[in-house]
Amino acid sequence: MIEVKLDQNELKALMSKLDRINVSKRPPLLVDALRQASLIIEQKMKLEVTEKSLNVRSGRLRSSLESKVNRETMSAVIGSGVRTGARAPYANIQETGGTIVPKKAKWLTIPLDANKTARGVMRFNASDVIESGGFFREVNGNLFLFAKQGKAITPMFILKKQVQLKPSHYLSNTERATRVIALQKMNEIVERGLSK
């Protein structure tokens, strides 16, 4: 999640324009400007996740990205589940990177190509493979879960104690890349308020 606030110079420039607007119209106008700017960043963030930073499989993270304006602090928060609370559990680690370890099991089961659709979605979970006669075997120092498919034996998972995930910076990259555009939108809205 990122919080977008105006720096002092941006705020001064905007306030000099707002000073020329009727006092009663300023807060709603500023909130609308901030809302429009945060929506621009939210939309660009969804594109960043889809087209650049991540290999989209389910679309869960992309659909959880939202923006919310705080009227009291005149700031906007943009990120996974900020408005509805429906956060993608992996949103933070995709941004910052980190080590993934198993929560309940002894091993992480990483699906191999034979167990993925064209989009990279897992076809069978490890329990399904084991229940259908799958077996574990160590190969070159790595532990694999194999599936029996007729006479064929296919590696379906590699087992790991932990996995290091590289940061994608999908939030911070988007905020930096769209800040100028978002600020221009805020200025447009305030300019329109001046002409009314």
N, C-alpha and C positions, 0 to 999 in steps of 0.2 A: 504494500500500500504506500502511496506517496501523498504528500500534502503539498498543495500548490498555494503559495503565498506570493504577493507582490513584494519586490524589494523596494527600498526607500525611493529610489529614482523613479521606478515605475509607478509607485503610489503617488508621488508628488505630481507627476505628469497627469495622471488620471484625476487627482483631486483638484488640480487647477481648472480642469474642464467641469468637474462636478460643482465647483463653486459658482458657476454661472447658471446652474439649474435650480429651480425652485426646491427649497429645503425638503418639502414633503415628498418630492419625487425622487430624491437621491437614493435612499436605501433600496426601494424596489428596483430601481434602474441598475444599481451596483450588483444586487443579487442576481438579476437577470443576466448581466454581463458576465458575472462569474460562472453562472450556470451554463451559459452558451460556450464559454471558454473551456470549462471542464468537460463538456460533451465532445468538443473537438478532440481533446486529449484522449478521452475514453475511446472514441471511434478509431483514432490512430493507433491506440494501444491494441485494440482488437485486431487491426490489420498487421501490426508488428508480430503479434503472437501467431497469426495465421500464416503470414508470408515470409517472415524472416527468422525470428528468434527460436521458435519451437517447431517440432514435428507434430502437428496437430493430429491426434488420433480420435478422441471422443468429442472434442469441442467444449468440454466441461469448464476448463479454465477460461477460455474466450467468452463463453456465455455468462460466466460469473463476474466479469469485469464491469464495474459500475462507478458512477461518480455521485458525490453528495456534497452539497454546499452547506457550510456552517454560517448562518447569518450573524451570529454573535462575534465570531473571530474574522469574518469576511475572508474565509479560506475555503478551499475545496479539497476533498479527499477523493482519491481515485485508486481503485484496486479491486481485488476479489471480494465480493460480498459486502461492500461498505454500506450499501443501502438496505439490502434484504437480509444480510447475515448468512447467506448461502455461499460460504467461502469454499473454494477448491482447496482441499487439505495440502496440496503440494504447491500452492501459489508462492509462498515465501521462498522455499528452497529452489524453485525455478529461477527466481530473481537473483538470489545471493549465492547459490551453490551450497554444497555441504556433503556430509557423509550420511548415507542412508543405511540403516541397520534394521534387521528384523525385529518386530515388536513382540510377536507371540511365538514364532517358530525359531528353530536353530539357524536356518539358512534363508537367504533371499532366493527366490526362484525366478531367474531371468529367462523369459521365453526366447527361444531361438527362431530363426527364420521359418523353419518347418511348422512352427506353432503360431504363426502370425498371418493375418490377412494382408492384402496389398497395402492397406493403410497403416499396418503395424499393430493392429488390435489382436490381442491374444485369443486364440481359438478355444483352447482347453486350459483349465487350471491344473496345477500339479496333482491335486486330489483325484481329478478325473483320470489322469494318466496312470496314477498308481492303482486306482480301482479297476482299471481295464487291463491290468497285468504289467504295468510299467515297472522298471527296475533301475537301480542306481549303479553307476560304474564310474570308477576313476580313470581318466585318460589324460596322460601328460601332466599329472599333478592337479587337474581340475575335476570336480565332481559333476557328473551329468545325470539327468533323469531321461531314460530312454522309453519309447513307446513301442509296443509290438503291434504291427499292422499287417496281419496275415503272416507271411514269412519275412517281411521287411522289419528291420529294427531302425528306428529313427530317433536321433537326439532331439528332445523337445525343450529341455531346460538346462541351463548351466546354474549351478548352485554357488552362491557367494556369501561370505560372512558379512561383507559390507561393500558398498559401491560409492565411489566418489562422483558427485554430480557437478559439472561445471556450471558457473553462473551464466544466465542468459541476459540479465539486466534488461528485461523487456519493459519494466516500469520506468527505470531511470533513463534509459536510452530514449524512450518515447517522450518523456517529459522534456528532456533537453531539446529534442528535435522539433517539438511542436510548440514550445513556449512562445516563440515570436509570433506564430500564427494565432495562438490563443490570445495573446496580448493585443494583436491587431483587431481581433473580433471584439474584445472588450472595448477598445477605443471606438470602433464603429458604432456599437450600441450606445455609448455615451454621446457620441457626436449626433446620432439620431435624436437623442433626448434633448440636445441643445436646440435642434431645429423645430421642436414642438412647442 
